[in-house]
Amino acid sequence: METALLIALPFVSGLLTLMFNDGKAKMVALLFSLCTLVNAIYLACNFCTCTVWHYELNMPWLTSLGINFSVGMDGISLMLVLLTTALVPLIILSSFQREITNAKSFYCLILLMEAALIGVFTARDAFLFYIFWELALIPIYFICLIWGGENKNKITFKFFLYTLAGSLLMLLAIILLYINNPARTFAIDQLYTVGASLDFGTQAFVFWSFFLAFAIKMPIFPFHTWQPDTYTTAPTQGTMLLSGIMLKMGIYGVIRWLYPMVPDAFSFYAHYAIILSVVGIIYASFIALKQNNLKTMIAYVSIAHVGLIAAGAFIGNLESLQGVVIQMFSHGINVVGLFFIVQIVFERTGTYDMSVLGGIRSKAPLFTTCFIMILLSSVALPLTGGFIGEFLLFVGIFKYHSIIAAVAGLTIILGAAYMLNAFQKVMLGEANTNTSDFKDLVLTEKLVLIPIIALIIWIGVYPQPFLNISEPAVKALIEVASKTSALNH
Amino acid sequence: MNVLIIISILGIVAMVSEIFGLRKSIWYIVVATLTGAFIINLNDWDTARRYYDDMVFIDNYAIAFMGLLLFLAFVWFFLSKDQYESDQFNTSDHYAQIIFSLTGALVLVSYANLSMLFLGVEIMSIPLYILAGSRKKDLASNEAALKYFMMGAFATGFLLFGITLIYGVVGSFNLSQIQHHVSEVGNLPLMFYAGVVMIMIGLGFKVSAFPFHFWAPDVYEGAPVMISAFMATIVKAAAFGGFYRLFSVCYTDISGHWAGTLSIVIGTTILIGNTLAVYQVNMKRMLAYSGIAQAGYLLLTLLVLTNASANALIFYIASYAIATLCTFGGLYWVIKFRGNDALDSFKGLGKSNPILALAMTISMLSLAGIPPAVGFFAKFYLFTVLLEKGFMPLVLLSVLGSLISVYYYFKIIIKMYGTASDDTSTLYISIFNKAVLIIILVAILAIGIMPNFFLGIITQ
């Protein structure tokens, strides 16, 4: 029941935001999103490790087809719900310095998207999952289309078409699982059993259909071509939603819907997925090194980081999955921080071009400190948020295959190279005409960056509470996967 | 049966209303009668009865389709109200012909005899030949009327020929007797199969399936916008109702003989309809091609022929028709304000009239099959029914078709929200008409979220 309320709250508040005028809308939206956050934190505090699933609700919805409105949270879901509810207020706050036309629709769409995202992370019914999956796409499409930058029509459409192509195949896979289910329901636990009992060919179809949907969303190389353009052209808040939360839908999908669903096909094909993910890391890192546009560079950085998380998700051992969950959380925070830094630079200088920037450090010391903190977390320095996740991921990958781990390990070196390179170009050197009157952070900007940095340090120094939340869930997931695959042999 | 009589009388009343000075009130009479007929129709639920020596058979299938047609007509009268208030056309003539056409449509979904099938098709079509040309001084409108008439006559020829051949074998027009002959007697001569194919061609024209789709874009483009709306929704729904009824009652046992041909027709219809729609710059033509593509999806139900597929057909046609009606309703206003029906006239609509733009957006999302609009659920249900019988290749093709369709449906959305118009004046629509659009929108979303009630209508 609590989960359903958590989904309903941002949905209703999104619609309510439309009632206010454009000037008030942002405060209203911020308040509503904070309420949702408080609600989520409250649920997290009452989250015990005694059972895996909490706050479940199972209500008949379309009875004739065996579709239920079935939601609930385990540790993995809770982590992502916390991420979503924590980032949305920050994202809303990050827009306060901007003049936004038709603001109430903008904030309404953000809140509607939050509802859909929470739905994706908590759905326990395949049909419901699909509905939320698609619902999350529509608000972000309109956010990018209406408030986007140059060439937005073409780029946002490409984004939409790509993701829709993936999801339609996923829909077919879900229907296929459903019609093979003698009980005629979409309940996830039953579909696990159904998926494992399918013959290999059907499993392979289901695997690749799901894979495509998730790979496009993350994105994994070579399905990433929509991503850099979309991230660049979208309004920064849209980019934050896409990179901070929405791409986690893909990773979450892999660990919840793919990994335990078709064990035979998974163990056979996961290798290819891992290789693609690792190739993506190297590929995106090199492009990031060569990028001159700050926002596009961060987009490629995101591909590189996600590649590592995806590899961990497809490996599916305890360390790698724990790493995936904690890294999803800290990546979300990092990347939102990075895009916010980019937005601040852009608002003050009017350019994303790194070659014409420089010398900001001397003008804005506070801003520089924040940038460094987020940057260090992003290159996974120990005691920052990025470290613990990457460490666990590497342990997991190393257990799986040492050479793949070695190649993936290049990300640490390359990551340091492109991030420091960017920092040097933007912040160091002499101030020029673009940056000479660079103002330091104002209040609302501080209010965004301080929580981000606090979270980065918290996860870096004391990640245990977060790991504790997800551990039983990850173990249960692994158990399900091994059980379903054992059924067949 | 009462419904058929009531609607025929309503047609006559509409025709003579001008003589008795009822011009102002005819709209109210029509709407009230349609509501009444709708209720009477629902009262017959679960009382399958045959009328007039088994000419008409009102079973749940017929009642569901008649209910749908009456509802669509009801919505149509609301959407077209403004057009007839602006005195471009002779209201009572138009209303009378629309209602006669509706009568034909009702016959077409409730017949139990091939002669009634023929009569239904003709009663439905003939008024539309006239209506398509009702802009008398407009060349395109005249062209549309002539083309529609020629093509329609041609199709009728095929239909009649097919009916004759089947009569030649069975010795009866009666559907049950044909069904009996097919399943019991067996040993059917080639003539019978030729008849089936001829009927398929005749009805293929009516539902605008490839390769009999050529008339649709020209006719939709030339005819007045709300007449095109009527053709694209009510006529199409009725044609599908008739098509499916005939094949599910009579030809299920010999589906091996026609399913292959039909599969090819379906595949090409989906591909051709969707691909050609991409290249259209005129909204009405685009909707015509979209209608052709959607006809392909609808025909898929004929390959299954179970109760579930009948449900899928009704649900899909309802979702298609309501979204298309809403689109045409929106298009009417755009044409009124901007003067033409080119896609470019949708530019900047998101700013100049948010409600209208929202209506168009939701309709487009529904047609493209994106949740939570009803179109998604219709597609989902259709695919489930098909995959259950193992039509994976055709379903994959349909998915491909839907992806292509997103391109042209979203073209409208992008024009409305992504581009600015030179004409930035706010467009004024009266409260009444806004309310009509909003109610349709809510219906599209609500049925999409709560389709439970409408599923499982047909259980035998």
Chai-1 contact restraints between the chains, C-beta under 6 A:
chainA,res_idxA,chainB,res_idxB,connection_type,confidence,min_distance_angstrom,max_distance_angstrom,comment,restraint_id
A,L62,B,N452,contact,1.0,0.0,6.0,A-B,restraint_1
A,S64,B,L455,contact,1.0,0.0,6.0,A-B,restraint_2
A,S64,B,G456,contact,1.0,0.0,6.0,A-B,restraint_3
A,I131,B,P371,contact,1.0,0.0,6.0,A-B,restraint_4
A,E134,B,P371,contact,1.0,0.0,6.0,A-B,restraint_5
A,L145,B,Y417,contact,1.0,0.0,6.0,A-B,restraint_6
A,L145,B,G418,contact,1.0,0.0,6.0,A-B,restraint_7
A,I146,B,Y417,contact,1.0,0.0,6.0,A-B,restraint_8
A,N153,B,I414,contact,1.0,0.0,6.0,A-B,restraint_9
A,N153,B,G418,contact,1.0,0.0,6.0,A-B,restraint_10
A,A165,B,L403,contact,1.0,0.0,6.0,A-B,restraint_11
A,L168,B,V399,contact,1.0,0.0,6.0,A-B,restraint_12
A,I175,B,F383,contact,1.0,0.0,6.0,A-B,restraint_13
A,I175,B,T384,contact,1.0,0.0,6.0,A-B,restraint_14
A,I175,B,L387,contact,1.0,0.0,6.0,A-B,restraint_15
A,I179,B,L387,contact,1.0,0.0,6.0,A-B,restraint_16
A,I179,B,E388,contact,1.0,0.0,6.0,A-B,restraint_17
